[in-house]
Amino acid sequence: MQKMFLLLCFLFPGLMIAAQPVNYVEEMKDHRELYVIKHEVVQGADKKHFRFFPVNAAYKVTANIESIRDTVGFIMKTSGTKDKKFFRYATLHFILDGLPKQLTLFHSALLMTDSTYKDYLFLPFTDQTSGGKSYGGGRYIDLEPGEIVNQQVIVDFNKAYNPYCAYSTGYNCPIPPRENHLSIPIKAGEKNFKGAIKSRK
């Protein structure tokens, strides 16, 4: 079957282009299933309450990186009582819905001291679905320096996920700063959780 598919792609190159979105949808389906299975806060039967926007490859964009030399950092407000310190790592410039957009990529001061997560980069954002179809406190995307190639990085909004505060009280979830509000709806990634908000034990 695979040999036949490759032969058809050789004879009709357009088939390969058409097949890529299908493969991507399957890839994202697997990503979401694993995300739900491994989720640390939502357990058991409550996992059925996860909701996602339909997978849309148009929300997987290539962003140009403008590095920021931030040696001071700033305090990012959270949903709880403890604020968190972050450093601005870079400005990401990309095109979405035919319009130029930008977001700031951050580096957590706390995670920089953790040998496992010290290289993780944090991309929080809000958009015009926030507080409606998606969580009002914004959504997050994780990136790593190794994903940056030639001062570019892939930002996949289909992988945007909710902070723990969307499911339970008692967490100190960073609130995306105003500079990371997108003035368009991002109809990709995780939607509002449909289950009950629980108290953290």
N, C-alpha and C positions, 0 to 999 in steps of 0.2 A: 504493500500500500504506500509506504514512504517513497519507494523508488518511483512508483507511478506519479506521485505528487511532484517529486523533483523533476521528472521528465516533463510534466505538464507546465511547470514553472519555467523550464528552459524554453519550451516552445511558445508559451504565452506568459511573458514576464509580468503582465498585469495581475496574474493570479497571486504572485508572491506579495504584492502590495496589498491586495485585498485580504490576504490571510493574516497579515500582521495585526490588525485590530482584533481579530478573533483570538489570536494567541494572547494578546494583551488583556483581553477581557477574562480569559481563563486564568492568567497569571494573577490578576487582581482578585478574582474569586477565591483562589487559594490563599492569597494574602489575607483576605478578610476572614476566612474560616479559621486560619491560624491565630489571627488577632483575637477573635472571639474566644477560642479555646483557651488561649494563654492569659486572658485578661485576669488581673490580680484582684480587682475590686468586685466585679460582677461575677457571681458564682451560680452554679446549679441552674435551676429552671429560669432564673432571671436573664440568662443569656439570650433567651428568645426575644427579648425586648430591644436588642440592638437594631438600628435602622441605618441604611446607607443610601446615598444618591446613586442612580445608575452610573455604571462605569462610563467615563467619557474621556477618550484619549486627547481631546482638545484641551483638557486641563492638565496635561503633562507638558510642561514648557521648559525650554532651555533659558536659563538666566545668566546674564553677564555679571561678573562680580567686580565690585569696586571696593577694594579693601579699606578698612578703617583702622587707624592706629589708636586704639582706645586703651590707655594705660590707667585711667582713673575709674571708669565704670560708673554705674548708677544703680539706684534702688528701684526695682520694678515692683509695683503694688501687686498684692495677691488677694485671693478671695477670703483669706483667713486673717489671723492676727500677726503673722510673721511675714514681713516683706523679704525679698530676695535680691541679691546683688548680681548684676549681669554686666558684661562688657559687650559693646557693639563690635562685631567681628567684620561685617561687610554689608554693603548695600547691594541688593539683588535687583537688576533691571531686566524686565521681560515684557513680552507682548501677550495680552490676553483679551479675547473678544475684539481683536483688532486695535486695541488701545495700549499705549505704553504704561506700564505699572512698575512700582518698586516696593520692596519690603526690606526691612532691616533684619539681618541674621545676627543672633546673639550667642555668647559663650557664657555659661553659668560659672560664677566664681566658686560655688560650692562643688560642682562636678569636676572642676579643674584639680581638685585635691583627691579625686577618686581614681585609682589606677585603672578601673574598668571603663569608666564613662568620661574620662578627662578630655577626650577628643570630640565628644558629642557637641553638635551645634543645634541651636534651638530657634525655630521659626514659628512664632505665635502670630495669629492674625485674626481679625474680625472682618466681616463682609456684610453685604445687604441681606444675607439669610440669617445672620446672628440674631438670636432672640425670636426667630420665627421658626423656620424649618431646621435650623441648626442651633447649637447651644449658645446662649446669650453671652457667656463668658469667653467666647472665642474658641478656636481650635488650634492644634499644634501639628507641626511637621518636624521630624528629626532628620538631620543631615550629619555627615562626617567629612572632615577635611579630605579624606581619600577619594571622595566622590567629585571633588573639584579637579577639573582637567582643563588646562589652558585658560584659566580664569573664567570658566563656565561651570555650571552645575545644573543638573536636572531637578526641577521642582515639580513633584507630582501631587497635585491637590486631591487626587483620588485616594491618597494615603493619609489625608488629614484626619486627625482623631481628636476625640474629646478629652479634656482633662478629667482627673478623678472626681472633681467637684460636680461633674454632671451626673454622678451616680450616688454620691455619698457626701454627707457633711463632715467637717473636721479636717479637711485638707487645706493646704496653703497653695492654691494653684495660681501661678503667675497670670496676670491680666494683660493681654496685649496692649502695648502703649499706642497712643493715637497715631503715631507714625506708621503703624502696621495695620491700619484700617483700609480695606479695599472698597472703593466706591461702586463696586459691581457685585452681583450675587455670584458666589462660588458654589455652583450646584454640583459639587463633587465631594467625596469623602463621607465622613460619618455625619448622620443627622442627629436630631434630638433623641435621647434615650426615652423609650416609652414606658419603662418600668418606674416603680416608686423610688424616690430618693431616700436612702437609708442613713441612719446615724452610724458614724464610724465607731467601732468598738475599741 
